[in-house]
Amino acid sequence: MKIILLGYRGSGKSTVGQHVAKKLGWAFVDTDEVIVERFGGMSIAKIWSEYGERAFREKEVEVVKEACDGKGDAVIALGGGAVMQKGAFDAVVGCCDAVRVYLSAPAEVLYERISGDVKSDETRPSLTGKGTGLDEVREILAKRVETYQAASDVIVDVAAPELEQVSDEIIGLIGQQ
């Protein structure tokens, strides 16, 4: 079985995913981390700068497909823009024996979390060229929310709940499959 976590940066996909995987004793795959490894440890911002967004997105689709096709139980944390790529969207939606969870929060909450991460600006590229401020988060989230919802089976509000509460809610979902 797979638990696939999707949502905007700052929604907690990696943190929640690691926690859920540990509690279940399952493998954890962070697709952004796999991409970074495949580019020799370069940050995503550096990959975008040196190779371009297109090269990053092509590798992202490849990695998402591999994760969805992988054997064994796993929690998969997708990059924030992964499901915006048709190949990745199709892989996620077509992944058998999976529960797809959209970790949802308002733009203001996401921005607060992103801006609280001191490494965010140096490791993550601006998605609009306007910087990584609240206006960018609002703009990109508005463009993505419909796709996030379409790719997910369940929406979990992560605006206020604690990690343990969110993890327990997600673990509870697999019993319903």
LUMPANU-483847 format. One record per residue (C-alpha): z, x, y; residue in three letters; residue number from 0. Coordinates in nm, 3 decimals. Layout:
@zz: Z xx: X yy: Y res: ALA n: NUM
...
***
This chain:
@zz: 0.000 xx: 0.000 yy: 0.000 res: MET n: 0
@zz: -0.053 xx: 0.104 yy: 0.360 res: LYS n: 1
@zz: 0.125 xx: 0.013 yy: 0.681 res: ILE n: 2
@zz: -0.112 xx: 0.081 yy: 0.971 res: ILE n: 3
@zz: 0.042 xx: 0.102 yy: 1.317 res: LEU n: 4
@zz: -0.179 xx: 0.055 yy: 1.620 res: LEU n: 5
@zz: -0.123 xx: 0.013 yy: 1.991 res: GLY n: 6
@zz: -0.131 xx: 0.193 yy: 2.322 res: TYR n: 7
@zz: 0.022 xx: 0.538 yy: 2.372 res: ARG n: 8
@zz: 0.393 xx: 0.508 yy: 2.429 res: GLY n: 9
@zz: 0.426 xx: 0.208 yy: 2.198 res: SER n: 10
@zz: 0.612 xx: 0.418 yy: 1.940 res: GLY n: 11
@zz: 0.353 xx: 0.443 yy: 1.663 res: LYS n: 12
@zz: 0.450 xx: 0.798 yy: 1.566 res: SER n: 13
@zz: 0.825 xx: 0.754 yy: 1.607 res: THR n: 14
@zz: 0.839 xx: 0.418 yy: 1.430 res: VAL n: 15
@zz: 0.590 xx: 0.534 yy: 1.167 res: GLY n: 16
@zz: 0.794 xx: 0.840 yy: 1.074 res: GLN n: 17
@zz: 1.110 xx: 0.632 yy: 1.056 res: HIS n: 18
@zz: 0.954 xx: 0.361 yy: 0.840 res: VAL n: 19
@zz: 0.792 xx: 0.617 yy: 0.608 res: ALA n: 20
@zz: 1.123 xx: 0.799 yy: 0.564 res: LYS n: 21
@zz: 1.311 xx: 0.478 yy: 0.488 res: LYS n: 22
@zz: 1.052 xx: 0.375 yy: 0.231 res: LEU n: 23
@zz: 1.000 xx: 0.723 yy: 0.085 res: GLY n: 24
@zz: 0.628 xx: 0.698 yy: 0.167 res: TRP n: 25
@zz: 0.384 xx: 0.949 yy: 0.308 res: ALA n: 26
@zz: 0.331 xx: 0.950 yy: 0.686 res: PHE n: 27
@zz: -0.005 xx: 1.018 yy: 0.848 res: VAL n: 28
@zz: -0.043 xx: 1.054 yy: 1.225 res: ASP n: 29
@zz: -0.417 xx: 1.054 yy: 1.284 res: THR n: 30
@zz: -0.382 xx: 1.231 yy: 1.619 res: ASP n: 31
@zz: -0.190 xx: 1.514 yy: 1.449 res: GLU n: 32
@zz: -0.458 xx: 1.546 yy: 1.181 res: VAL n: 33
@zz: -0.728 xx: 1.568 yy: 1.449 res: ILE n: 34
@zz: -0.532 xx: 1.833 yy: 1.639 res: VAL n: 35
@zz: -0.497 xx: 2.035 yy: 1.316 res: GLU n: 36
@zz: -0.871 xx: 2.010 yy: 1.253 res: ARG n: 37
@zz: -0.939 xx: 2.147 yy: 1.599 res: PHE n: 38
@zz: -0.720 xx: 2.449 yy: 1.530 res: GLY n: 39
@zz: -0.404 xx: 2.314 yy: 1.693 res: GLY n: 40
@zz: -0.566 xx: 2.238 yy: 2.029 res: MET n: 41
@zz: -0.406 xx: 1.956 yy: 2.228 res: SER n: 42
@zz: -0.606 xx: 1.635 yy: 2.260 res: ILE n: 43
@zz: -0.651 xx: 1.706 yy: 2.633 res: ALA n: 44
@zz: -0.794 xx: 2.049 yy: 2.548 res: LYS n: 45
@zz: -1.023 xx: 1.902 yy: 2.280 res: ILE n: 46
@zz: -1.158 xx: 1.655 yy: 2.538 res: TRP n: 47
@zz: -1.199 xx: 1.933 yy: 2.791 res: SER n: 48
@zz: -1.374 xx: 2.180 yy: 2.558 res: GLU n: 49
@zz: -1.565 xx: 1.952 yy: 2.321 res: TYR n: 50
@zz: -1.576 xx: 1.617 yy: 2.500 res: GLY n: 51
@zz: -1.449 xx: 1.273 yy: 2.418 res: GLU n: 52
@zz: -1.743 xx: 1.206 yy: 2.186 res: ARG n: 53
@zz: -1.651 xx: 1.495 yy: 1.951 res: ALA n: 54
@zz: -1.290 xx: 1.378 yy: 1.950 res: PHE n: 55
@zz: -1.388 xx: 1.017 yy: 1.873 res: ARG n: 56
@zz: -1.624 xx: 1.121 yy: 1.592 res: GLU n: 57
@zz: -1.346 xx: 1.321 yy: 1.428 res: LYS n: 58
@zz: -1.107 xx: 1.031 yy: 1.488 res: GLU n: 59
@zz: -1.331 xx: 0.788 yy: 1.299 res: VAL n: 60
@zz: -1.357 xx: 1.036 yy: 1.011 res: GLU n: 61
@zz: -0.978 xx: 1.086 yy: 0.996 res: VAL n: 62
@zz: -0.901 xx: 0.712 yy: 1.015 res: VAL n: 63
@zz: -1.145 xx: 0.640 yy: 0.732 res: LYS n: 64
@zz: -0.984 xx: 0.913 yy: 0.520 res: GLU n: 65
@zz: -0.634 xx: 0.781 yy: 0.589 res: ALA n: 66
@zz: -0.730 xx: 0.424 yy: 0.504 res: CYS n: 67
@zz: -0.907 xx: 0.537 yy: 0.186 res: ASP n: 68
@zz: -0.622 xx: 0.766 yy: 0.081 res: GLY n: 69
@zz: -0.434 xx: 0.715 yy: -0.243 res: LYS n: 70
@zz: -0.071 xx: 0.615 yy: -0.259 res: GLY n: 71
@zz: 0.168 xx: 0.438 yy: -0.028 res: ASP n: 72
@zz: 0.152 xx: 0.555 yy: 0.333 res: ALA n: 73
@zz: 0.243 xx: 0.466 yy: 0.687 res: VAL n: 74
@zz: -0.047 xx: 0.548 yy: 0.919 res: ILE n: 75
@zz: -0.003 xx: 0.588 yy: 1.295 res: ALA n: 76
@zz: -0.337 xx: 0.556 yy: 1.472 res: LEU n: 77
@zz: -0.429 xx: 0.708 yy: 1.805 res: GLY n: 78
@zz: -0.422 xx: 0.459 yy: 2.090 res: GLY n: 79
@zz: -0.800 xx: 0.435 yy: 2.116 res: GLY n: 80
@zz: -0.885 xx: 0.461 yy: 1.747 res: ALA n: 81
@zz: -0.964 xx: 0.095 yy: 1.681 res: VAL n: 82
@zz: -1.190 xx: 0.091 yy: 1.987 res: MET n: 83
@zz: -1.437 xx: 0.293 yy: 1.776 res: GLN n: 84
@zz: -1.638 xx: 0.061 yy: 1.549 res: LYS n: 85
@zz: -1.616 xx: 0.288 yy: 1.244 res: GLY n: 86
@zz: -1.239 xx: 0.318 yy: 1.275 res: ALA n: 87
@zz: -1.196 xx: -0.054 yy: 1.347 res: PHE n: 88
@zz: -1.398 xx: -0.141 yy: 1.037 res: ASP n: 89
@zz: -1.197 xx: 0.104 yy: 0.824 res: ALA n: 90
@zz: -0.866 xx: -0.042 yy: 0.945 res: VAL n: 91
@zz: -0.969 xx: -0.405 yy: 0.905 res: VAL n: 92
@zz: -1.129 xx: -0.333 yy: 0.567 res: GLY n: 93
@zz: -0.834 xx: -0.136 yy: 0.431 res: CYS n: 94
@zz: -0.722 xx: -0.314 yy: 0.115 res: CYS n: 95
@zz: -0.355 xx: -0.368 yy: 0.035 res: ASP n: 96
@zz: -0.247 xx: -0.297 yy: 0.392 res: ALA n: 97
@zz: -0.050 xx: -0.460 yy: 0.667 res: VAL n: 98
@zz: -0.181 xx: -0.382 yy: 1.015 res: ARG n: 99
@zz: 0.084 xx: -0.392 yy: 1.287 res: VAL n: 100
@zz: 0.014 xx: -0.394 yy: 1.661 res: TYR n: 101
@zz: 0.312 xx: -0.245 yy: 1.844 res: LEU n: 102
@zz: 0.297 xx: -0.434 yy: 2.172 res: SER n: 103
@zz: 0.471 xx: -0.376 yy: 2.505 res: ALA n: 104
@zz: 0.388 xx: -0.448 yy: 2.869 res: PRO n: 105
@zz: 0.204 xx: -0.183 yy: 3.070 res: ALA n: 106
@zz: 0.515 xx: -0.109 yy: 3.277 res: GLU n: 107
@zz: 0.721 xx: -0.028 yy: 2.967 res: VAL n: 108
@zz: 0.444 xx: 0.187 yy: 2.822 res: LEU n: 109
@zz: 0.402 xx: 0.375 yy: 3.150 res: TYR n: 110
@zz: 0.777 xx: 0.437 yy: 3.170 res: GLU n: 111
@zz: 0.776 xx: 0.586 yy: 2.820 res: ARG n: 112
@zz: 0.462 xx: 0.794 yy: 2.882 res: ILE n: 113
@zz: 0.591 xx: 0.930 yy: 3.211 res: SER n: 114
@zz: 0.923 xx: 1.010 yy: 3.044 res: GLY n: 115
@zz: 0.744 xx: 1.241 yy: 2.800 res: ASP n: 116
@zz: 0.724 xx: 1.575 yy: 2.979 res: VAL n: 117
@zz: 0.445 xx: 1.694 yy: 2.747 res: LYS n: 118
@zz: 0.224 xx: 1.387 yy: 2.792 res: SER n: 119
@zz: 0.017 xx: 1.510 yy: 3.087 res: ASP n: 120
@zz: -0.060 xx: 1.845 yy: 2.927 res: GLU n: 121
@zz: -0.136 xx: 1.706 yy: 2.582 res: THR n: 122
@zz: -0.309 xx: 1.374 yy: 2.660 res: ARG n: 123
@zz: -0.619 xx: 1.330 yy: 2.876 res: PRO n: 124
@zz: -0.660 xx: 1.077 yy: 3.154 res: SER n: 125
@zz: -0.865 xx: 0.790 yy: 3.013 res: LEU n: 126
@zz: -1.012 xx: 0.677 yy: 3.345 res: THR n: 127
@zz: -1.026 xx: 0.991 yy: 3.555 res: GLY n: 128
@zz: -0.765 xx: 0.830 yy: 3.781 res: LYS n: 129
@zz: -0.474 xx: 1.023 yy: 3.632 res: GLY n: 130
@zz: -0.221 xx: 0.886 yy: 3.388 res: THR n: 131
@zz: -0.037 xx: 0.649 yy: 3.621 res: GLY n: 132
@zz: 0.056 xx: 0.284 yy: 3.586 res: LEU n: 133
@zz: -0.283 xx: 0.168 yy: 3.716 res: ASP n: 134
@zz: -0.457 xx: 0.355 yy: 3.433 res: GLU n: 135
@zz: -0.222 xx: 0.208 yy: 3.172 res: VAL n: 136
@zz: -0.282 xx: -0.144 yy: 3.305 res: ARG n: 137
@zz: -0.659 xx: -0.096 yy: 3.314 res: GLU n: 138
@zz: -0.698 xx: 0.054 yy: 2.967 res: ILE n: 139
@zz: -0.445 xx: -0.179 yy: 2.805 res: LEU n: 140
@zz: -0.632 xx: -0.480 yy: 2.946 res: ALA n: 141
@zz: -0.953 xx: -0.348 yy: 2.789 res: LYS n: 142
@zz: -0.789 xx: -0.282 yy: 2.452 res: ARG n: 143
@zz: -0.544 xx: -0.565 yy: 2.392 res: VAL n: 144
@zz: -0.801 xx: -0.807 yy: 2.246 res: GLU n: 145
@zz: -0.923 xx: -0.542 yy: 2.000 res: THR n: 146
@zz: -0.565 xx: -0.447 yy: 1.907 res: TYR n: 147
@zz: -0.496 xx: -0.812 yy: 1.830 res: GLN n: 148
@zz: -0.820 xx: -0.852 yy: 1.633 res: ALA n: 149
@zz: -0.743 xx: -0.546 yy: 1.418 res: ALA n: 150
@zz: -0.385 xx: -0.645 yy: 1.339 res: SER n: 151
@zz: -0.221 xx: -0.887 yy: 1.099 res: ASP n: 152
@zz: 0.106 xx: -0.895 yy: 1.291 res: VAL n: 153
@zz: 0.218 xx: -0.821 yy: 1.646 res: ILE n: 154
@zz: 0.561 xx: -0.664 yy: 1.690 res: VAL n: 155
@zz: 0.711 xx: -0.657 yy: 2.038 res: ASP n: 156
@zz: 0.848 xx: -0.309 yy: 2.100 res: VAL n: 157
@zz: 0.941 xx: -0.352 yy: 2.467 res: ALA n: 158
@zz: 1.316 xx: -0.363 yy: 2.416 res: ALA n: 159
@zz: 1.417 xx: -0.349 yy: 2.049 res: PRO n: 160
@zz: 1.578 xx: -0.040 yy: 1.903 res: GLU n: 161
@zz: 1.399 xx: 0.183 yy: 1.653 res: LEU n: 162
@zz: 1.606 xx: 0.055 yy: 1.360 res: GLU n: 163
@zz: 1.531 xx: -0.309 yy: 1.446 res: GLN n: 164
@zz: 1.155 xx: -0.248 yy: 1.478 res: VAL n: 165
@zz: 1.151 xx: -0.044 yy: 1.155 res: SER n: 166
@zz: 1.338 xx: -0.314 yy: 0.963 res: ASP n: 167
@zz: 1.101 xx: -0.580 yy: 1.095 res: GLU n: 168
@zz: 0.799 xx: -0.380 yy: 0.976 res: ILE n: 169
@zz: 0.954 xx: -0.304 yy: 0.637 res: ILE n: 170
@zz: 1.024 xx: -0.676 yy: 0.600 res: GLY n: 171
@zz: 0.652 xx: -0.745 yy: 0.641 res: LEU n: 172
@zz: 0.550 xx: -0.562 yy: 0.326 res: ILE n: 173
@zz: 0.751 xx: -0.799 yy: 0.114 res: GLY n: 174
@zz: 0.541 xx: -1.083 yy: 0.253 res: GLN n: 175
@zz: 0.210 xx: -0.931 yy: 0.140 res: GLN n: 176
***
